[in-house]
Amino acid sequence: MSALRFGSPRHSIRNVYVHAPFCARRCCYCDFAVEVNRRPDGAGWLGAIRTELETLEASGEVRLASTLDTLYVGGGTPSILDPGRIVALAEVIGRMRTRGDDFEWTVEANPESFTEPVAGCWARGGVNRVSFGVQSFSREALRWMGRLHSAADAEEAVARATAGGLANLSVDLIFGLPATVARNWKDDLERALRLDVPHISLYGLAVEKGTPLARAVQQGTTAPAGEARYRDEYLFAAETLARAGYEHYEVSNFARPGFPSRHNLACWRGAPYLGLGNGAHSYANGRRWWNERDWPAYRDGVRASGTARADSEVLTGEQSRLEAVWLALRTGEGLRHARLGDGAAGRVLSWEAGGLARLEDGAIRLTPEGWLVLDDLAVELEQCLP
């Protein structure tokens, strides 16, 4: 589909996401825009990203700032690509745009493909933050998920990154696994803390339609974790990480002082962002658009017309208001009182009495208990706004 013209952008975009869809294997729970390919065409991928960006800029639909704040390369498994392709993104985006003093360049990696050459090439090329998809240290849990790494691989990958000069590191863990998977959640948290990384992300396992996990649940061979177990594991992790000095700065994310994900914070604060690659989403000026999820469809669309737009939407006033409330409540910064009318005061006070929120420093901040019911609370509050 050809690019949709929304008129000249009012603000320069300072945050860019690039999707690298390739994986050696698809995990049982994964419904991401992934292409299983152990030897992906890195040149073709980089060329498609370049063409898409050039087309968007030439049309006037997108205007990137002269200096970016963040560049985030997610997947998929970016570390499966030749590391030179990742580094070459700086030239595609514009080398001068990646040279700001506070520029954050994050790339996701799986432990088994984060080799010493990858670490060295990324560090020399300007990557300064790496997010590792560890998920668990349990051999049985990793096997059940379909992961290719071991606990030792995860530990070695973090050590390799640190030795290569990449100190701003994050580790992902998944909680809420089925009871039939012999996994010790306390042990996973303790082993993650021993890695001494400044950022940890926690994600509850979700049963997504069309995945092997969903089929197993439908067939009755696997039962998802119950609500009580999901809640207990989340709250236990929040307490454990807080005691270890991590700030719970967003519903799923914990960081030591000075180490939150600046890219994600920008998105949660409603800043415009550009997404490049298959399945990538963009947002600017109350408009959202997204690309074809399928890698071949995206690649062929870009070759044919310069873009591979799947669809777009203009947010209504009500949608924008609800999204603003939801985004603010999901962060530790919370929602400012000044944005509320008198009708919301009683509702918020009831949250505080129930241990779901705190009113402090002129803001409503959800507790971990409140974050467990974030969606419901956001809808409740939006309905009370003037």
C-alpha positions as CSV (number, residue, x, y, z in Angstrom):
1,M,0.0,0.0,0.0
2,S,1.4,3.4,-0.9
3,A,2.2,5.9,1.9
4,L,-0.7,7.8,3.4
5,R,-0.2,11.5,3.5
6,F,-1.2,13.1,6.8
7,G,0.3,16.5,6.0
8,S,3.5,17.9,7.3
9,P,4.5,16.6,10.7
10,R,4.3,19.3,13.4
11,H,7.2,18.0,15.4
12,S,10.5,16.3,14.5
13,I,10.6,12.6,15.6
14,R,13.4,11.9,18.0
15,N,12.8,8.2,18.8
16,V,13.1,5.3,16.2
17,Y,12.3,1.6,16.5
18,V,13.7,-0.8,13.9
19,H,12.3,-4.4,13.7
20,A,14.7,-7.3,12.9
21,P,12.3,-10.2,12.6
22,F,14.6,-13.2,12.2
23,C,14.8,-16.0,14.7
24,A,16.5,-19.4,14.7
25,R,13.3,-20.9,16.3
26,R,9.9,-19.6,17.3
27,C,9.1,-20.0,21.0
28,C,5.9,-21.8,22.0
29,Y,4.3,-18.6,23.3
30,C,5.4,-16.2,20.6
31,D,3.0,-14.3,18.3
32,F,5.5,-11.5,17.3
33,A,6.2,-10.6,13.7
34,V,8.9,-13.2,13.4
35,E,10.5,-15.0,10.4
36,V,12.2,-18.3,11.3
37,N,15.5,-18.2,9.4
38,R,18.9,-19.2,10.8
39,R,20.8,-17.5,7.9
40,P,18.8,-14.4,7.2
41,D,19.4,-12.0,4.3
42,G,20.9,-9.1,6.3
43,A,21.7,-7.1,3.2
44,G,18.1,-7.4,2.0
45,W,16.8,-6.4,5.5
46,L,19.0,-3.4,5.7
47,G,18.1,-2.3,2.2
48,A,14.4,-2.5,2.9
49,I,14.8,-0.4,6.1
50,R,16.8,2.2,4.1
51,T,14.2,2.3,1.3
52,E,11.3,2.7,3.7
53,L,12.9,5.5,5.6
54,E,14.0,7.3,2.4
55,T,10.4,7.0,1.0
56,L,8.8,8.4,4.2
57,E,11.2,11.3,4.4
58,A,10.9,12.2,0.7
59,S,7.1,12.2,0.9
60,G,7.3,14.7,3.8
61,E,5.2,12.4,6.0
62,V,8.0,11.9,8.4
63,R,10.7,14.3,9.7
64,L,13.4,13.0,11.9
65,A,15.2,15.4,14.2
66,S,18.8,16.3,13.4
67,T,19.8,14.5,16.6
68,L,17.8,11.5,17.9
69,D,17.2,10.7,21.5
70,T,16.9,6.9,21.0
71,L,17.2,4.1,18.5
72,Y,15.8,0.7,19.5
73,V,16.4,-2.5,17.5
74,G,14.0,-5.2,18.5
75,G,12.9,-8.5,17.2
76,G,13.0,-11.3,16.5
77,T,16.6,-11.8,17.4
78,P,18.8,-8.9,16.1
79,S,21.9,-10.7,17.3
80,I,21.4,-13.5,14.7
81,L,22.3,-11.0,12.0
82,D,25.8,-10.2,11.0
83,P,26.8,-7.5,13.5
84,G,28.0,-5.3,10.7
85,R,24.4,-5.0,9.6
86,I,23.3,-3.6,12.9
87,V,26.1,-1.1,13.0
88,A,25.3,0.0,9.5
89,L,21.9,1.2,10.7
90,A,23.6,4.3,12.0
91,E,24.4,5.2,8.3
92,V,20.9,4.3,7.2
93,I,19.3,6.5,10.0
94,G,22.0,9.2,9.5
95,R,25.3,9.1,11.4
96,M,25.0,12.6,12.7
97,R,21.6,11.8,14.2
98,T,23.2,9.1,16.4
99,R,26.0,11.3,17.9
100,G,24.2,13.2,20.6
101,D,25.8,13.1,24.0
102,D,22.8,11.3,25.6
103,F,21.9,9.2,22.6
104,E,20.6,5.7,23.6
105,W,21.0,2.8,21.2
106,T,19.5,-0.4,22.4
107,V,19.7,-3.7,20.6
108,E,18.0,-6.9,21.7
109,A,20.0,-10.1,21.8
110,N,19.6,-13.8,22.7
111,P,22.4,-15.3,24.8
112,E,23.3,-18.1,22.4
113,S,24.0,-15.7,19.5
114,F,25.7,-12.9,21.4
115,T,29.2,-13.9,20.6
116,E,32.4,-12.0,21.4
117,P,32.6,-10.7,17.8
118,V,29.0,-9.4,18.1
119,A,29.8,-7.6,21.4
120,G,32.9,-6.0,20.1
121,C,31.4,-4.9,16.8
122,W,28.3,-3.4,18.4
123,A,30.3,-1.5,21.0
124,R,32.7,-0.1,18.5
125,G,29.8,0.8,16.2
126,G,28.0,2.9,18.8
127,V,25.5,0.5,20.4
128,N,25.4,1.4,24.1
129,R,22.6,-0.7,25.6
130,V,21.8,-4.4,25.2
131,S,18.6,-6.2,26.2
132,F,18.9,-9.9,26.7
133,G,16.0,-12.3,26.3
134,V,17.0,-14.6,29.2
135,Q,13.4,-15.5,30.3
136,S,14.5,-18.2,32.8
137,F,17.6,-20.0,34.2
138,S,15.7,-23.3,34.5
139,R,16.7,-25.9,32.0
140,E,13.2,-27.4,32.0
141,A,11.5,-24.1,31.6
142,L,13.9,-23.0,28.7
143,R,13.3,-26.3,27.0
144,W,9.5,-26.0,27.4
145,M,9.6,-22.4,25.9
146,G,11.7,-23.5,23.0
147,R,14.7,-21.4,23.9
148,L,18.1,-22.3,22.5
149,H,20.3,-21.0,25.3
150,S,21.2,-22.4,28.7
151,A,21.6,-20.7,32.1
152,A,25.4,-20.7,31.5
153,D,24.9,-19.1,28.1
154,A,23.0,-16.2,29.7
155,E,25.7,-15.6,32.3
156,E,28.4,-15.7,29.7
157,A,26.6,-13.3,27.5
158,V,26.3,-10.7,30.2
159,A,30.0,-11.2,31.1
160,R,30.9,-10.9,27.4
161,A,28.9,-7.6,27.1
162,T,30.5,-6.1,30.2
163,A,34.0,-7.1,29.1
164,G,33.3,-5.5,25.7
165,G,32.4,-2.2,27.3
166,L,28.6,-2.5,27.2
167,A,27.6,-1.8,30.8
168,N,24.0,-0.6,30.3
169,L,22.3,-4.0,30.2
170,S,18.8,-5.4,30.7
171,V,17.5,-8.9,31.3
172,D,14.0,-10.1,30.5
173,L,12.3,-12.8,32.7
174,I,8.9,-14.4,32.1
175,F,6.6,-15.3,35.1
176,G,3.3,-17.1,35.3
177,L,4.4,-20.4,33.6
178,P,2.1,-23.4,33.8
179,A,2.3,-25.3,37.1
180,T,3.5,-28.4,35.1
181,V,6.8,-26.6,34.3
182,A,9.2,-27.3,37.1
183,R,10.6,-23.8,37.5
184,N,11.6,-22.0,40.7
185,W,10.7,-18.3,40.4
186,K,12.6,-17.3,43.5
187,D,15.8,-19.0,42.1
188,D,15.3,-17.2,38.7
189,L,15.1,-13.8,40.4
190,E,18.2,-14.5,42.6
191,R,20.2,-15.6,39.6
192,A,19.2,-12.5,37.7
193,L,20.3,-10.3,40.6
194,R,23.6,-12.1,40.7
195,L,24.2,-10.9,37.1
196,D,24.4,-7.4,38.5
197,V,22.7,-5.8,35.5
198,P,21.1,-2.3,36.0
199,H,17.8,-3.2,34.4
200,I,15.3,-6.1,34.7
201,S,12.0,-6.5,32.8
202,L,9.3,-9.0,33.9
203,Y,6.6,-10.2,31.5
204,G,3.7,-12.4,32.5
205,L,3.1,-15.3,30.1
206,A,0.1,-14.7,27.9
207,V,-1.7,-17.3,25.8
208,E,-1.9,-15.6,22.4
209,K,-4.1,-16.9,19.6
210,G,-2.5,-19.0,16.9
211,T,0.6,-20.0,19.0
212,P,1.6,-23.5,19.9
213,L,0.9,-22.6,23.5
214,A,-2.7,-21.6,22.6
215,R,-3.2,-24.9,20.8
216,A,-1.9,-26.9,23.7
217,V,-4.3,-25.0,26.1
218,Q,-7.2,-25.7,23.7
219,Q,-6.3,-29.4,23.5
220,G,-6.1,-29.6,27.3
221,T,-2.4,-30.7,27.4
222,T,-1.3,-27.4,29.1
223,A,-3.1,-25.3,31.7
224,P,-2.1,-21.6,32.1
225,A,-1.1,-20.4,35.5
226,G,-4.1,-19.3,37.5
227,E,-4.8,-15.7,38.5
228,A,-3.6,-16.3,42.1
229,R,-0.2,-17.7,41.0
230,Y,0.2,-14.9,38.4
231,R,-0.5,-12.3,41.1
232,D,1.8,-13.9,43.7
233,E,4.8,-14.2,41.4
234,Y,4.4,-10.6,40.2
235,L,4.1,-9.2,43.7
236,F,7.0,-11.4,45.0
237,A,9.2,-10.2,42.2
238,A,8.3,-6.5,42.8
239,E,9.2,-6.8,46.4
240,T,12.4,-8.7,45.8
241,L,13.7,-6.3,43.2
242,A,12.7,-3.2,45.3
243,R,14.7,-4.6,48.2
244,A,17.7,-5.1,45.9
245,G,17.7,-1.3,45.0
246,Y,15.7,-1.4,41.7
247,E,13.1,1.3,41.1
248,H,9.8,-0.1,39.8
249,Y,9.5,2.7,37.3
250,E,6.9,1.0,35.0
251,V,4.4,-1.9,35.4
252,S,6.9,-4.4,33.9
253,N,10.3,-2.7,34.4
254,F,12.8,-2.2,37.1
255,A,16.0,-0.1,37.0
256,R,18.7,1.1,39.2
257,P,18.9,4.9,39.4
258,G,19.9,6.4,36.0
259,F,19.2,3.2,34.0
260,P,15.6,3.2,32.8
261,S,14.9,2.5,29.1
262,R,14.8,6.0,27.7
263,H,13.2,4.8,24.5
264,N,10.3,3.2,26.3
265,L,9.9,6.1,28.6
266,A,9.6,8.4,25.6
267,C,6.8,6.2,24.2
268,W,5.0,6.0,27.5
269,R,5.1,9.8,27.8
270,G,3.4,10.2,24.5
271,A,6.4,11.3,22.4
272,P,6.2,10.7,18.7
273,Y,8.1,7.7,17.4
274,L,8.8,6.1,14.0
275,G,8.8,2.3,13.5
276,L,10.6,0.8,10.6
277,G,10.4,-2.8,9.4
278,N,7.7,-5.5,9.3
279,G,5.1,-5.2,12.0
280,A,6.5,-1.9,13.3
281,H,4.2,0.8,14.6
282,S,4.6,4.5,14.5
283,Y,2.8,7.4,16.2
284,A,2.8,11.2,15.7
285,N,0.3,14.0,16.0
286,G,-2.6,11.8,17.2
287,R,-2.1,9.4,14.3
288,R,-0.9,5.8,14.4
289,W,0.1,3.6,11.5
290,W,1.7,0.2,11.2
291,N,3.4,-2.0,8.6
292,E,2.6,-5.5,7.2
293,R,3.5,-8.1,9.8
294,D,4.7,-10.8,7.4
295,W,8.4,-10.3,6.4
296,P,8.0,-11.3,2.8
297,A,4.9,-9.1,2.4
298,Y,6.8,-6.1,3.9
299,R,9.9,-6.7,1.9
300,D,8.0,-7.1,-1.4
301,G,5.8,-4.0,-0.6
302,V,8.9,-1.9,0.0
303,R,10.5,-3.1,-3.2
304,A,7.3,-2.2,-5.2
305,S,6.3,1.1,-3.7
306,G,8.8,2.2,-1.0
307,T,6.5,1.4,1.9
308,A,4.5,-1.5,3.2
309,R,1.8,0.2,5.2
310,A,-0.9,-2.2,6.5
311,D,-3.2,0.3,8.0
312,S,-3.5,3.5,10.0
313,E,-5.9,5.3,12.3
314,V,-6.6,8.8,13.6
315,L,-7.3,8.7,17.4
316,T,-10.6,10.3,18.5
317,G,-10.6,12.7,21.4
318,E,-11.9,10.0,23.7
319,Q,-9.3,7.5,22.5
320,S,-6.5,10.0,23.0
321,R,-7.7,10.8,26.5
322,L,-8.0,7.2,27.6
323,E,-4.6,6.4,26.1
324,A,-3.0,9.4,28.0
325,V,-4.5,8.2,31.3
326,W,-3.4,4.6,30.7
327,L,0.1,5.5,29.7
328,A,0.5,7.8,32.7
329,L,-0.8,5.2,35.2
330,R,1.5,2.5,33.9
331,T,4.6,4.5,34.9
332,G,6.0,5.3,38.3
333,E,5.7,9.0,37.4
334,G,1.9,8.6,37.6
335,L,-0.9,10.9,36.5
336,R,-0.8,14.5,37.7
337,H,-3.7,15.7,39.9
338,A,-4.1,18.8,37.8
339,R,-5.4,16.7,34.9
340,L,-8.4,15.5,36.9
341,G,-11.8,17.0,37.7
342,D,-13.6,16.8,41.0
343,G,-15.6,13.8,39.8
344,A,-12.5,11.6,39.9
345,A,-11.4,12.5,43.4
346,G,-13.7,9.9,45.1
347,R,-12.6,7.1,42.8
348,V,-8.9,7.8,43.4
349,L,-9.4,8.0,47.2
350,S,-11.0,4.6,47.1
351,W,-8.0,3.2,45.2
352,E,-5.7,4.5,47.9
353,A,-7.8,3.0,50.7
354,G,-7.7,-0.3,48.9
355,G,-3.9,-0.3,48.4
356,L,-4.1,0.2,44.7
357,A,-2.6,3.7,44.5
358,R,-0.7,6.4,46.4
359,L,-1.4,10.1,46.2
360,E,1.9,11.9,46.5
361,D,3.8,14.9,45.1
362,G,0.7,15.9,43.2
363,A,0.4,12.6,41.3
364,I,-1.6,9.4,41.4
365,R,0.8,6.5,41.4
366,L,-0.3,2.9,41.2
367,T,1.1,0.3,43.5
368,P,2.1,-3.1,42.2
369,E,-1.3,-4.3,43.3
370,G,-2.8,-1.5,41.3
371,W,-0.7,-2.4,38.2
372,L,-2.2,-5.9,38.2
373,V,-5.6,-4.3,37.3
374,L,-4.2,-1.3,35.3
375,D,-6.6,-1.6,32.4
376,D,-9.7,-1.6,34.7
377,L,-8.4,1.4,36.7
378,A,-7.6,3.4,33.6
379,V,-11.1,2.9,32.2
380,E,-12.7,3.8,35.6
381,L,-10.7,7.0,35.8
382,E,-11.2,8.1,32.2
383,Q,-15.0,7.7,32.7
384,C,-14.8,10.2,35.6
385,L,-12.9,12.9,33.8
386,P,-14.8,16.1,32.8
